[in-house]
């Protein structure tokens, strides 16, 4: 299992990543991908879960990758979140 922390917003000028981009990226991989925000965990492949929980995140989140292609998935999400500069 790979765990990576990301800063979702890096100030007021930074725009959030669209939920559709996160879901599309998650669905490209066979591994399980979950985002943890506070005490709640959301399946990144489930639109309803993402819509209800991830939409208004403006802090640090933790993304978990678990499965055969977890390294590749982590690399893709690293790119989505702006590379290592945005990782915590």
Buried (B, 14 or more C-beta within 10 A) or exposed (E): EBEBEBBBBEEEEEEBBEBEEBBEBBEEBEBBBBBBBEEEEBBBBBEEBBEEBBEEBEEBBBBBBEBEBBEBBBEBBBEBBBEEEBBE
